[in-house]
Structures are given as structure tokens and as C-alpha cells.
Amino acid sequence: MANAIAAARDASEMLATRRSPLPDSLVAPGPDAEESARLLEIALRVPDHGRLAPWRLIRIAGASKTRWVERLMELVEKREDAAKTRVSTRKLASAPLAVVVVSKATPGHKVPEWEQWLSAGAVCMNLVNGAHALGYGAQWLTGWHAYDADATALLGLADGEKVAGVILIGSVAEPAGPRPRVSVAEAVTDLDL
């Protein structure tokens, strides 16, 4: 029992100390094959009303990640907002691993689409927390490439699929500093019936 209590305290401290490092501070080395497999197992341990698995994951690493960023940069040059999107696209380059969480909700199902989308968001958060638990940093991004049809075509998204998040994962070269957080007193009310 004492070991379980100590483990729970360790887990709660881990969750309480998680920070989102800047994308440029996520560098090699990233998770190895065993850690990556464990991380993806953690990612999929989410609430899933109806057992629909309304999401899928695309792992992007190594030479494929380099080519993906290069192809996105080619698309950037065709955009009216190229100066802005060039900067945000470069942020995808330094992390050794990217995992794209794709929401693939089933419209018209008895489980509302909203709940299915939330499940995809939970996958993103599990990836972020799982990376932290394994000693890595993670950043949850979207950006233009999550909404642009040509960019999502690079990922092979089917009709109705949407990018819930691009999770960048790597070693943290520069930890994120503290930032103001909403307090419990500001965010929580008690229902008093």
C-alpha cells in the first residue's frame, strides 16, 4: 500500500510539473523504438465512448520528417502569408519525432461527434503527458498545416478527417520557464443545490 501511495504522489508531481517547451528547444535524441512504442500505447489509453477509436496516429520521424517539413516549406511559398507561415513551419523541424493525431469522428452515430473529438484531444494530451513521463518534452501544435488541404493531403487524410494536433517530441534543450496559470479559485466553482 505504501508503494502505491508513493507511486501516486510521484505521478501527481509529474503531472503538476509538466511544461510545454518551445518547439525549437525540442532536439535529438528523441524516443528510441521501445520508448516510442510505449508512448503510443500510453496515447491510446483514453476515454472512448462506444469504443469507436475515433482517431488515428501518424508517426513522422527520421528522413520522412525531414521530407515532410521540406514539402510543407514548398507549400508555404505559394501562400499569401508566406512570411508568417515560413516561421511557424520551421518550428516543426528540430524535434526528432512528430505524431499527428487525426480525428476521424463518425457523423450520425449515437455517440455525439463532440465526444469523439474530445477523445482525439485526450490522445493528444496523453502523448504530451506520456512524453513528459518518459523524460522528454512535447509541444501540441496545430497551425496552418493542420487546416490547409494541400498540407493535410501530404498526410493522406480522408474526407471528414481533421488534424487534432501535431505533437512534437524530443529532448528539451532549454526548459520552459514558469508562466502565469489560472488558479483553482479562478477556474472552479462548486455546485450548491
N, C-alpha and C positions, 0 to 999 in steps of 0.2 A: 504494500500500500504506500509506503514511504517513497519507493522508487516511482510509482505512478504520479504521486503528488509533485515530486521533484521534476519529472518529465513535463508535467502540465505547466509548471512555473517556467521552465526553460522555453517551452513552446509559446507561452504568453509573452515572455520577454522578447523572443524572436519576432513575433508579430508586432509588438509595440515599438520595435527599433527599426523596422523596415523603412527605407527611404528610396525614392526614385532618383538615381543618379542621372546626370545629364547624358544624353546619348553618346556624345563624343568621349565621355570618360569610360565607356564600356569597351574593353580591349581584350585581346587574347592574353592568356588562354581562356577558352570557353569550356563548357562542359564536355567531357570525353564521352565516348559512346555509351558507357554504362550510366553515367550521370544524366546524359540526355534521355535515355530510356526511362530512368527513374522520374525525371522531371515531367515527361509526357504522361506517365502513369498518374502522377500527382495532379496534373492538369485535368485529367478526365474524371476525377473523383468529385463531381459537382452534383448539386440537386438537378434532377432531370425528370420533371413531372411527366408521366406517361411513358418513360423510357424511350423517348424519341431520338435521343442523341442528335439534337438539332444544331449540330456544329461539326466541323471537321478542322483538322490542323494541317498546315503546310510548313514543313521544316525546310529552312533555307540556310545552307552553310557552305563553307569552302568556296570552290570555284563557281558554283551555282549562285552563291550570294553575290560574288563579285560581278558576274554577268547580269544578275537581276538589277543591281544598282546601276550598272552601265546602261542597261536598256531603259531604266527609268530616267536617267540623265538625258538620253536621246529624246524621250518624250517631253521632258522639261523644255527643251529648246524650241518646241513647237507651240508652247503655251504663251499667252499674253502676259502672264505673271511669272515669266521665266526667272527673273532676278530673285523673287521671293521663294519660288519652289526649288530653285537650284540649291539654296542654302538648306532648306528643310530636307531635301533628298540626300545631300551629303551626310546628314546626321545618321543615315542608315548604314553607312559604310564601315565604321570602326568596330562595331560589335561582331564577334565571331559567329553568333547564332541569331537568327530571326525565326520566330514562329508566328505565322499568320493564323489567327483564329477566324474561321469563316462561319458565319451564322447561316444556317440553312433551315429556316423555320418552315413548317408545314401549314400553309394557309387553310382555314376552314376546319382544322382539327378541333376536337373538344378541348384540348389544351390551348389556351389563347396564345397567339403569336407573341404577345408581350412576355409571357412566362418563358417561351422558348428563347427569345432574345436575351432575357436575363440569365438564362442558363449559359449562353455563349459568353456573356460578360463574366460569369463565375469562372469559366475556363480561363479567361484572361487573367483574372485575379489569382487563381491557383498557380498559374505559370509564374507570376510575379512573386508570390509568396514562396513557391517551391524553389525558385532560383535563389532567393534570399536564404532559405533553409539550407541549401547546398553550398552556401558561401559565395555566391555570385550576385551581381547586381542585375536589375531588369528595369526596363522602361517600357511602358504601354503607350504606343502611339497610334494615331490614325494619320491624318494629313491628306493632301490632295490625292496621293496614290491609292488611298482606300476608297475613293469615290469616282475616280476617273475611269471611264470604260476601257480605254486603251491600257491603262496600268493594271486594272483588275484582270484584263484578258491575259496578261503575262502569267497570272496565277491560275488560269484555267477555271475561273468562276463560272458556274452555270447560271441560268436565269433564276432570279429570286435569291441567289446567294449574295451576302454582303460581308465586307470585312468588319469584324467586331473589334479587331485590334491587331497591330503588328507589335509583337513583344520582342524587344532587343535584349539579348542576354550575353553577359561576358564578365570578366574580372573588372573590378572597379579601380580605375587608375586614380581617381580623385573622388572621395566620398562626398555625397551631397551634404550641404550644411543644414542646420536647422531652419525651419521656416514656420511662420505663424500657422497654427492649426485652429480649427473651430473647436471650442471647448464643449464638453459634455453639457454644461449648463446652457450653452447657446443652441445646441442641436437637439436636445432631448426634452420632451415633455412627458408627463405622466398622465394617463387617462384616469380620471377620477369620476366614476359613475355613482 
